[in-house]
């Protein structure tokens, strides 16, 4: 089974949708955590989905360093206006950006 982490800035309908869709497939194990509240090791996962992160309230620099060093694929889901602020993360491999609703 592939281990997937949804790491979110805060509760959101998108997070619930990811949980519902991914958990319905027996080949995936999904874990949902909220930045700043849950202690989780991103190195334990095969894919990390970052929802509205990094944010003004939650710095995920440490997590991004682990993701980059371990070459873990990342899916960003965030508002389109924040794309320009992510230039420093473009050096990471396996990144996909999807605008949040």
C-alpha positions in Angstrom: 0.0 0.0 0.0 1.1 3.5 -0.8 1.1 5.8 2.3 -0.3 9.3 1.5 -0.3 12.3 3.9 -2.8 15.2 3.5 -1.2 18.0 5.5 -3.5 20.9 5.7 -3.4 24.4 7.1 -7.0 24.1 8.5 -10.1 22.0 8.0 -11.6 22.4 4.6 -14.0 20.6 2.3 -11.1 19.8 -0.1 -9.4 17.8 2.7 -12.6 15.8 3.3 -12.9 15.1 -0.4 -9.3 13.9 -0.6 -9.9 11.6 2.4 -13.1 10.2 0.9 -11.7 9.5 -2.5 -8.3 8.2 -1.6 -9.5 6.0 1.3 -11.9 4.2 -1.1 -9.0 2.6 -2.8 -7.5 -0.4 -1.0 -4.0 0.4 -2.5 -3.7 3.6 -0.5 -3.5 4.4 3.1 -4.3 8.1 3.9 -3.5 10.1 6.9 -4.8 13.6 7.5 -3.0 16.1 9.8 -3.1 19.8 10.4 0.0 21.8 10.5 0.9 23.2 13.9 -1.5 20.8 15.7 -0.4 17.3 14.7 3.1 15.9 15.1 3.7 13.8 12.0 6.8 12.6 10.3 6.5 13.3 6.5 9.4 10.9 5.9 7.0 8.0 6.5 4.9 8.8 3.4 5.1 8.0 -0.3 3.2 11.2 -1.3 2.4 14.4 0.6 -0.5 16.6 -0.3 -0.1 20.1 1.1 -3.4 22.0 1.3 -2.9 25.8 1.6 0.6 25.4 3.0 2.9 27.0 3.7 0.8 29.7 5.2 1.2 32.8 7.3 0.1 30.8 10.3 2.0 27.6 9.7 5.6 27.4 8.5 6.4 24.0 7.0 10.0 24.7 6.1 11.2 21.7 8.2 8.7 19.4 6.4 9.7 20.8 3.0 13.3 20.2 3.7 12.6 16.5 4.5 10.4 16.2 1.4 13.1 17.7 -0.8 15.9 15.6 0.7 14.0 12.3 0.5 12.6 13.2 -3.0 9.0 12.6 -1.8 6.4 13.6 -4.5 4.3 16.7 -3.4 0.9 17.9 -4.5 0.2 21.5 -3.7 -3.5 22.6 -3.4 -3.8 26.3 -2.8 -5.2 29.5 -4.1 -3.8 30.6 -7.4 -2.7 34.0 -6.1 -0.1 32.3 -3.9 1.8 30.6 -6.8 4.2 33.5 -7.0 5.2 33.1 -3.4 6.3 29.5 -4.0 9.2 30.3 -6.3 11.6 29.1 -3.6 10.0 25.6 -3.6 10.4 25.1 -7.4 13.7 23.5 -6.7 11.9 20.5 -5.3 11.2 17.6 -7.7 7.9 16.0 -8.3 5.7 19.0 -7.6 2.2 19.5 -8.9 0.1 22.7 -8.2 -3.7 22.5 -8.2 -5.7 25.7 -7.5 -8.1 25.2 -4.5 -11.7 26.1 -4.8 
